[in-house]
Amino acid sequence: MKTEVVVETFPLTNAKKQQISLEIECIKETYDEYTYIESVLEWCDVNDVDVTEIKKYINETLIRKIEVEAKDANLIKNKDTAKSKKDDQWLFGV
């Protein structure tokens, strides 16, 4: 599934973040077996965006969905049990 998206320079508006987040949600719905993380990777690949920059492109709702998915898969620790309390370092090295 190829989508033509022109990634704008920063700062991205909330509307643009919403659009990109919806495109990622659409990828997840189209490919039932994809996780949110896989959907983000697909979007980044199609749109030639470095995955380490994705947090700048998506809305908080999608960030939280990815965080829940990562916790469920034991990819990150829950904040309650983590030794380091630094927020949002889990998302692709940010």
C-alpha positions as CSV (number, residue, x, y, z in Angstrom):
1,M,0.0,0.0,0.0
2,K,1.8,3.1,-1.2
3,T,0.6,6.5,0.0
4,E,1.9,9.8,-1.3
5,V,2.6,11.9,1.7
6,V,4.7,15.0,1.6
7,V,6.3,15.3,5.0
8,E,6.5,19.0,6.0
9,T,9.2,20.8,7.8
10,F,8.7,21.5,11.5
11,P,6.8,22.5,13.4
12,L,4.1,20.1,12.4
13,T,0.5,21.3,13.1
14,N,-1.8,19.2,15.1
15,A,-3.9,18.7,12.0
16,K,-0.9,17.2,10.1
17,K,0.0,15.0,13.1
18,Q,-3.6,13.8,13.1
19,Q,-3.5,13.1,9.4
20,I,-0.3,11.0,9.7
21,S,-1.7,9.2,12.7
22,L,-4.8,8.3,10.8
23,E,-2.7,7.0,7.9
24,I,-0.8,4.8,10.4
25,E,-4.2,3.6,11.8
26,C,-5.3,2.8,8.3
27,I,-2.2,0.7,7.7
28,K,-3.0,-1.2,10.8
29,E,-6.6,-1.8,9.8
30,T,-5.6,-2.8,6.3
31,Y,-3.1,-5.4,7.5
32,D,-4.9,-7.1,10.4
33,E,-1.7,-8.9,11.5
34,Y,0.2,-5.7,11.8
35,T,0.9,-4.2,15.3
36,Y,1.0,-0.4,15.8
37,I,4.7,-0.6,15.8
38,E,4.8,-2.5,12.5
39,S,2.4,0.0,11.1
40,V,4.6,2.9,12.1
41,L,7.6,1.1,10.5
42,E,5.7,0.6,7.3
43,W,4.6,4.3,7.2
44,C,8.2,5.4,7.8
45,D,9.5,3.2,5.1
46,V,6.9,4.3,2.5
47,N,7.4,8.0,3.4
48,D,11.2,7.9,3.8
49,V,11.1,9.1,7.4
50,D,13.7,8.0,9.9
51,V,11.9,5.9,12.5
52,T,13.8,7.7,15.3
53,E,11.9,10.9,14.4
54,I,8.4,9.4,14.3
55,K,7.3,10.9,17.7
56,K,7.4,14.3,16.1
57,Y,5.0,13.2,13.4
58,I,2.2,11.5,15.4
59,N,-0.4,12.5,17.9
60,E,-0.5,11.6,21.6
61,T,-3.3,9.1,21.2
62,L,-1.2,7.0,18.8
63,I,1.9,7.4,21.0
64,R,-0.1,6.0,24.0
65,K,-1.4,3.0,21.9
66,I,2.2,2.2,20.9
67,E,3.3,2.5,24.5
68,V,0.6,0.1,25.7
69,E,1.4,-2.4,22.9
70,A,5.1,-2.2,23.8
71,K,4.4,-2.8,27.5
72,D,2.1,-5.7,26.7
73,A,4.9,-7.2,24.6
74,N,7.4,-6.6,27.4
75,L,9.4,-4.3,25.1
76,I,9.4,-1.6,27.8
77,K,9.0,-1.6,31.5
78,N,6.0,-0.1,33.2
79,K,6.9,3.3,34.8
80,D,6.0,1.9,38.2
81,T,8.7,-0.8,38.0
82,A,11.3,1.0,35.9
83,K,14.5,2.2,37.6
84,S,14.7,5.2,35.3
85,K,11.7,7.5,35.3
86,K,12.6,9.4,32.1
87,D,9.5,9.8,30.1
88,D,9.1,8.8,26.5
89,Q,12.6,7.4,25.9
90,W,11.0,4.1,24.9
91,L,9.7,5.4,21.5
92,F,12.3,4.5,19.0
93,G,15.3,5.8,20.9
94,V,13.9,9.3,21.5
